[in-house]
Amino acid sequence: MPVQKYVPLAIRRSVLPSAWDIMALLLVVGAIVLIAYGAEVTTEPLSALDATPLSLDPANLPVYALRTTLRMLLAIVLSTVFAFIYAAAAAKSRRAEMVLVPMLDILQSVPILGFLTFTVTFFLNLFPGSVLGAELASVFAIFTSQAWNMTFSMYQSMRSVPADLEEATRSFHLTGWQRFWRLDVPFAMPGLVWNAMMSMSGGWFFVVASEAITVGNTTVTLPGVGSYVALAIQQQDIAAIVYAVIAMLVVIVLYDQLLFRPLVAWADKFRFETTALAGAPQSWMLDLLRRARLVRILVTPLAWLTRTVWILRLPAWPAFGAREGGNSAARSRLADGLWIGLITLGAAYGAYVSIAYLKTNIGWIDVATVLTDAFITLARVIVLMTLATLLWVPVGVWIGLRPKLAEKVQPLVQFLAAFPANIAFPVFVVLIVHYDLNPNIWLSPLMILGTQWYILFNVIAGASAFPSDLKEAARSFHIEGWRWWFKVILPGIFPYYVTGAITASGGSWNASIVAEVASWGNEQLTARGLGAYISKATSAGDFPRVVLGIVVMCLFVTFFNRLVWRPLYAFGERRLRLS
């Protein structure tokens, strides 16, 4: 008889899959299935959308929610890649910054309807007769509601790296490439993760416009939660709106637990401080991924590739007006002059083309009208930003300094940020009509309904990233009360607040397009402003007036950022930088 060999229990346990491995396997298989499903539905012919029209049957909501989530996840991946490239170029090159930062101001001020007006036809013609073109148009629209916030966060972090850390990279003779991956990205990661959550939630605010696209005679309705909400509002179906809110809540909780909570817990190790943090954020999903052998096997090639990329001694960012070193002062001034001249010529040519296009269709009366509307919207933005700052800065600090509380509040804030203003329209319209209120005043809160959370999220991120050793020092010196607010915490979170305020301000202008024109069935209320002007022009397919409204909005947002937010940003970088 063959002799049976004894296999130790420890070895058997190491060979057999554990419960963690089984759970990880299910998640990996589920992710593969979702990717395969997304690839399948995007390759269908465009006629398939007409063959299966949108339905308010709640049984369809899981599929609609899945398709919306896939679009938003793809958009957030593209936004992250964009933020890395764009922020690095702006932060590392002084002359590139002259162009890229103002351009970023303009891009975040261009309303989502402005992007849709000029990109829907492009994407549909790029993939004629395929759903892929419409899907890409929707993803691009969601991308425009996510990318700018994340880019500003990355840029702010790269410009606020403590001087002693920069000195350490020079001491170790790191190249520009190595410094980016070993210092800039880790230092920016906590704030970037929080802003990614905010961007993901902010994308829900415009998901209705990105899935139910109507530009002139072109109408494309993609299956999703946004188009479901648009149809429910059109048919005045309260029950369908409630179902949509429940579906949104489920989706937000799922991607909070499966994606963002693990990222917050993982990014906590990159916090810049010298003392240990009590009550660090935890994630059961991150624990599962760390304990599952299957995940370790799958990520081994990725880990090897990452280490290989990190140690590459690629040259520094091209010396295109670099912030360190460079040529003599005279040559640098000459290069700056030539560069500014080139930018001026480009801007003048763009202005000439725009004016030539507009003057054939637009009169001075139209210009006066749109400028008046712009000042009205500006007044709304200033008032709403002031109120949001006074409310959410103290709340954000209080939450951010309590990691356990921040962990619990995070999903709630995400849901509130994700709550589309369109769903609140029925309540506002009914109340305004019933009590005969002034729409110019009472429709205004809809502008800040989705964008105020940028301030809250960034303040929470700033307070969460505030070094524990500085908090200990403040306690040691008995700094309390108002002195603690003005001498300790407000300077510490100031760069984060400015980042959130810039995005919230631009987002409020963008949101004015859907907030200044509210409808519920056949009942429609309009508040005078630039948003209502652009919305009406877009619905009518009046492209000259759409261009005029977008140009004026970009100018107002850019000048407001130049006169208010950028000086505050520079002050925070110069006077309130941790070093």
PEJOSUL-V378551 format. One record per backbone hydrogen bond with DSSP energy under -1.0 kcal/mol. CO is the residue of the C=O (numbers start at 1). NH is the residue of the N-H. Records with the same first field share a line. If there is no record, write none. Layout:
CO->NH + NH
This chain:
8->12
9->13
10->14
11->15
12->16
18->22
19->23
20->24
21->25
22->26
23->27
24->28
25->29
26->30
27->31
28->32
29->33
30->34
31->35
32->36
33->37
34->38
35->39
36->40
37->41
38->42
44->131
45->48
46->49
47->51
48->52
57->60
58->61
60->64
61->65
62->66
63->67
64->68
65->69
66->70
67->71
68->72
69->73
70->74
71->75
72->76
73->77
74->78
75->79
76->80
77->81
78->82
79->83
80->84
81->85
82->86
83->87
84->88
85->89
86->90
87->91
88->92
89->93
93->97
94->98
96->100
97->101
99->103
100->104
101->105
102->106
103->107
104->108
106->110
111->115
112->116
113->117
114->118
115->119
116->120
119->123
120->124
121->125
122->126
123->127
127->130
129->46
131->135
132->136
133->137
134->138
135->139
136->140
137->141
138->142
139->143
140->144
142->145
143->146 + 147
146->150
147->151
148->152
149->153
150->154
151->155
152->156
153->157
154->158
155->159
162->166
163->167
164->168
165->169
166->170
167->171
168->172
169->174
170->173
175->179
176->180
177->181
178->182
179->183 + 184
180->185
183->187
184->188
185->189
188->192
189->193
190->194
191->195
192->196
193->197
194->198
195->199
196->200
197->201
198->202
199->203
201->204
204->207
206->210
207->211
208->212
211->222
213->220
215->218
218->215
220->213
224->228
225->229
226->230
227->231
228->232
229->233
230->234
231->235
232->237
233->521
237->241
238->242
239->243
240->244
241->245
242->246
243->247
244->248
245->249
246->250
247->251
248->252
249->253
250->254
251->255
252->256
253->257
254->258
255->259 + 260
256->261
259->263
260->264
261->265
262->266
263->267
266->269
267->270
268->271
271->273
283->287
284->288
285->289
286->290
287->291
288->292
292->296
293->297
294->298
295->299
299->303
300->304
301->305
302->306
303->307
304->308
305->309
306->310
307->311
312->314
318->320
319->321
321->94
328->332
329->333
330->334
331->335
332->336
333->337
334->338
335->339
336->340
337->341
338->342
339->343
340->344
341->345
342->346
343->347
344->348
345->349
346->350
347->351
348->352
349->353
350->354
351->355
352->356
353->357
354->358
355->359
358->361 + 362
363->367
364->368
365->369
366->370
367->371
368->372
369->373
370->374
371->375
372->376
373->377 + 530
374->378
375->379
376->380
377->381
378->382
379->383
380->384
381->385
382->386
383->387
384->388
385->389
386->390
387->391
388->392
389->393
391->395
392->396
393->397
394->398
395->399
396->400
397->401
399->402
402->406
403->407
404->408
405->409
406->410
409->413
410->414
411->415
412->416
413->417
414->418
420->423
424->428
425->429
426->430
427->431
428->432
429->433
430->434
431->435
432->437
438->441 + 442
439->443
443->446
444->447
448->452
451->454
452->456
453->457
454->458
455->459
456->460
457->461
458->462
459->463
460->464
461->465
467->471
468->472
469->473
470->474
471->475
472->476
473->477
474->479
475->478
481->485
482->486
483->487
484->488 + 489
485->490
488->492
489->493
490->494
493->497
494->498
495->499
496->500
497->501
498->502
499->503
500->504
501->505
502->506
503->507
504->508
505->509
506->510
507->511
508->512
510->513
511->515
512->516
516->527
518->525
520->523
523->520
525->518
529->533
530->534
531->535
532->536
533->537
534->538
535->539
536->540
537->542
538->216 + 541
541->543
542->546
543->547
544->548
545->549
546->550
547->551
548->552
549->553
550->554
551->555
552->556
553->557
554->558
555->559
556->560
557->561
558->562
559->563
560->564
561->566
564->568
565->569
566->570
567->571
568->572
569->573
570->574
571->575
572->576
